[in-house]
């Protein structure tokens, strides 16, 4: 894997939110970061942020940001993304699978059959998109002789969170990380699923602002979107990385182990005690 200053990274779904924070944190190490997303200009989304704005901020932080407008529901666009990485950079060190659609009605109260059927879109951009990006990134990672793939996930893979569509999608990317790790192991490529805590994204900040008293405690415990990027950087540098491959890791816990702090110098707390333990998988391999 390349040193931080010449590392080549792809972060999917990085116009805003967790992806943007991860891309900025990795860019601050001096890396070249390919930023993907659908938003070309402000106003296309109800929330602020574009792939171009994220890439410019990476440049300002000392890295090289490369914006790539990419719809991760379109396999041909994803394939073109990794052909561009190969053509321009010739290598790939880190892939962060973060692209995720958040349908209207996700956090609505009530059983799943009273919510929009469109919640299944999370199976496409979220679950399926992680598989497709891993598929097209694999030859570059193998050629590189080592690397790291991170699927961003959450405690929703283990507890009830927003209903069965959200939970199934998160559980799927957790298991996908475990199984991809088996195939990548001979090539020194590690695969991790990272459970993030509640993040101070554009979406949640708007929610906190709308009802500040109701969400006061949640806001106080939230992580910056950059914290996960700092954790991923620390994992990429960790000499024990391959021994962690295939695992579902809680960002706050692995961050504490590796000495990572948030942007304000604090250490976010783990929600294991209230939301559950990461899954452990049987070591059997059936080919």
C-alpha positions in Angstrom: 0.0 0.0 0.0 1.3 3.4 -0.9 2.5 5.9 1.7 -0.1 8.5 2.8 1.2 11.2 0.5 1.0 9.1 -2.6 -1.9 6.9 -1.7 -4.7 6.6 -4.3 -8.2 6.4 -2.8 -11.8 6.1 -4.1 -14.6 7.3 -1.8 -18.0 6.7 -3.2 -21.0 8.8 -2.3 -18.9 11.8 -1.2 -20.8 14.9 -2.3 -21.8 15.3 1.3 -22.3 13.4 4.6 -20.1 10.6 5.7 -18.5 10.2 2.3 -17.4 13.8 2.2 -16.0 13.7 5.7 -14.0 10.5 4.9 -12.7 11.9 1.6 -11.5 15.1 3.4 -9.8 13.3 6.2 -8.0 11.0 3.7 -7.2 13.9 1.4 -5.6 15.7 4.4 -2.9 13.0 4.5 -1.8 14.1 1.0 -3.6 11.3 -0.8 -5.1 11.5 -4.3 -8.9 11.0 -3.7 -11.4 10.2 -6.3 -14.7 11.6 -5.1 -17.9 10.1 -6.6 -21.5 11.2 -6.4 -24.4 12.4 -8.6 -24.5 16.0 -7.6 -22.8 18.3 -10.1 -24.0 21.7 -8.8 -25.7 23.3 -5.8 -29.5 23.1 -5.9 -29.6 19.6 -7.6 -30.1 18.2 -4.1 -32.1 19.5 -1.1 -28.9 19.3 0.9 -25.7 21.3 0.2 -22.6 19.7 -1.4 -21.3 18.5 -4.8 -18.5 16.2 -5.9 -16.6 19.3 -7.2 -16.8 21.2 -3.9 -15.5 18.1 -2.0 -12.6 17.7 -4.4 -11.7 21.4 -4.1 -11.7 21.2 -0.3 -9.4 18.2 -0.6 -7.0 20.3 -2.7 -7.1 23.0 0.0 -6.1 20.5 2.6 -3.0 19.3 0.8 -4.4 16.4 -1.1 -5.5 15.9 -4.7 -9.2 15.8 -5.2 -10.6 14.3 -8.4 -14.4 14.7 -8.9 -16.2 12.0 -10.8 -19.9 12.3 -11.4 -21.1 8.7 -11.1 -24.5 7.1 -10.5 -23.7 4.0 -8.6 -26.9 2.3 -9.7 -25.4 2.2 -13.2 -22.8 -0.5 -13.5 -21.3 1.0 -16.7 -20.6 4.2 -14.9 -18.9 2.4 -12.1 -16.8 0.4 -14.5 -15.8 3.7 -16.2 -14.8 5.1 -12.9 -12.2 2.4 -12.2 -10.9 2.5 -15.8 -10.3 6.2 -15.2 -8.4 5.5 -11.9 -6.3 2.9 -13.7 -5.6 5.3 -16.7 -4.7 8.3 -14.6 -3.2 6.8 -11.4 -2.3 3.2 -12.4 -3.0 2.0 -8.9 -5.6 1.9 -6.1 -4.8 1.6 -2.4 -8.1 2.2 -0.6 -11.7 1.8 -1.7 -14.4 3.2 0.6 -17.8 1.9 -0.3 -20.1 4.6 1.1 -22.6 5.4 -1.7 -26.1 5.0 -0.2 -29.5 6.2 -1.1 -31.8 7.5 1.7 -35.4 7.3 0.4 -38.1 9.6 1.7 -39.9 7.9 4.6 -36.9 6.0 5.9 -37.2 7.3 9.5 -41.0 7.5 9.4 -42.7 5.8 12.4 -44.7 2.6 11.8 -44.3 -0.9 10.3 -42.5 -1.4 7.0 -45.7 -2.0 5.0 -46.9 1.5 5.8 -43.6 3.0 4.5 -42.9 3.5 0.8 -41.9 0.5 -1.2 -39.1 2.6 -2.5 -37.1 1.8 0.7 -35.9 -1.2 -1.3 -33.8 1.2 -3.3 -31.3 0.9 -0.5 -30.6 -2.7 -1.8 -29.4 -1.1 -5.1 -27.3 1.9 -4.0 -25.9 0.7 -0.7 -25.8 -3.1 -0.8 -25.5 -3.9 -4.5 -23.3 -0.9 -5.3 -20.7 -2.0 -2.8 -20.5 -5.4 -4.6 -20.2 -3.7 -8.0 -17.5 -1.3 -6.9 -15.6 -4.1 -5.2 -15.9 -6.1 -8.4 -14.4 -3.4 -10.7 -11.8 -2.3 -8.1 -10.5 -5.8 -7.5 -8.0 -6.0 -10.4 -6.4 -2.7 -9.4 -6.1 -3.7 -5.8 -4.7 -7.1 -6.7 -2.2 -5.6 -9.1 -1.2 -3.2 -6.4 -0.1 -6.1 -4.1 -2.1 -4.9 -1.2 -4.8 -2.5 -0.1 -7.9 -1.8 1.9 -11.6 -2.0 1.2 -14.0 -0.4 3.7 -17.8 -0.8 3.6 -19.4 1.9 5.7 -22.2 0.4 7.8 -24.0 0.8 11.1 -25.4 -0.9 14.2 -28.6 -1.3 12.1 -27.0 -4.5 10.8 -27.5 -6.0 14.2 -30.5 -4.2 15.8 -33.8 -3.0 14.6 -33.1 0.4 12.9 -35.5 2.1 10.5 -37.1 -1.3 9.5 -36.2 -4.4 7.6 -35.0 -2.8 4.4 -32.3 -0.7 6.1 -31.3 -3.5 8.5 -31.0 -6.1 5.7 -28.9 -3.7 3.6 -26.4 -3.1 6.5 -26.2 -6.7 7.4 -25.5 -7.6 3.8 -22.5 -5.2 3.5 -21.1 -6.5 6.8 -21.3 -10.1 5.5 -20.0 -9.0 2.1 -16.9 -7.6 3.8 -16.3 -11.0 5.5 -16.6 -13.0 2.3 -14.7 -10.6 0.1 -11.9 -10.8 2.6 -11.6 -14.6 2.0 -11.1 -14.0 -1.7 -8.7 -11.1 -1.3 -6.5 -12.7 1.4 -3.9 -14.2 -0.9 -3.4 -10.8 -2.4 -2.8 -8.9 0.8 -6.0 -6.9 0.5 -7.9 -6.3 3.7 -11.7 -5.8 3.8 -13.5 -4.2 6.7 -17.0 -3.2 7.5 -17.0 -0.1 9.7 -19.9 0.7 12.0 -20.1 4.5 12.3 -22.0 6.2 15.0 -24.5 9.0 14.6 -22.8 11.6 12.4 -23.0 15.4 12.3 -23.9 15.4 8.6 -25.8 18.1 6.7 -29.0 15.9 7.1 -28.7 15.3 10.9 -27.6 18.9 11.6 -30.8 20.1 9.9 -32.7 17.6 12.1 -31.0 18.8 15.3 -31.7 22.4 14.4 -35.4 21.7 13.7 -36.1 20.2 17.1 -33.1 21.1 19.3 -34.5 20.0 22.6 -35.6 16.5 21.4 -32.2 15.7 19.9 -29.9 17.5 22.4 -28.5 14.4 23.8 -28.0 12.8 20.4 -26.3 15.9 19.0 -23.9 15.9 22.0 -22.8 12.3 21.3 -22.5 12.6 17.5 -19.3 12.1 15.6 -18.0 14.4 12.9 -18.1 12.8 9.4 -14.3 13.1 9.3 -13.8 10.8 12.3 -14.5 7.7 10.2 -11.9 8.9 7.6 -9.3 9.3 10.4 -10.1 5.8 11.5 -9.7 4.4 8.0 -6.4 6.2 7.6 -5.2 4.6 10.9 -6.4 1.2 9.7 -4.5 1.6 6.4 -1.3 2.3 8.4 -1.9 -0.5 10.9 0.7 -3.3 10.8 -2.0 -5.6 12.0 -4.4 -4.7 9.2 -4.6 -8.2 7.6 -5.4 -9.8 11.0 -8.5 -7.6 11.1 -9.6 -8.4 7.6 -13.1 -9.8 7.3 -14.3 -8.2 10.6 -17.0 -5.8 11.4 -15.4 -3.1 13.5 -17.0 -0.3 15.6 -15.4 3.0 14.5 -15.3 4.4 18.0 -13.7 1.3 19.4 -11.0 0.8 16.8 -10.4 4.5 16.8 -9.6 4.4 20.5 -7.4 1.4 20.1 -5.4 3.1 17.3 -5.2 6.5 19.1 -7.6 8.4 16.8 -9.5 11.5 17.9 -12.3 13.4 16.4 -11.7 16.9 14.9 -12.4 18.5 18.2 -9.9 16.3 20.1 -12.6 14.1 21.7 -12.9 10.3 21.4 -16.5 9.3 20.4 -18.1 6.6 22.6 -19.2 3.2 21.3 -22.9 2.3 21.3 -22.2 -1.4 21.7 -23.9 -1.4 25.2 -27.2 -0.2 23.8 -27.3 -1.2 20.1 -25.4 -4.5 20.2 -22.2 -6.4 19.3 -20.8 -6.8 15.8 -21.5 -10.2 14.3 -18.9 -12.9 14.3 -18.8 -15.4 11.4 -18.0 -19.0 11.2 -14.5 -19.6 9.9 -15.6 -22.4 7.6 -14.9 -21.8 3.9 -17.0 -23.7 1.4 -15.9 -23.2 -2.2 
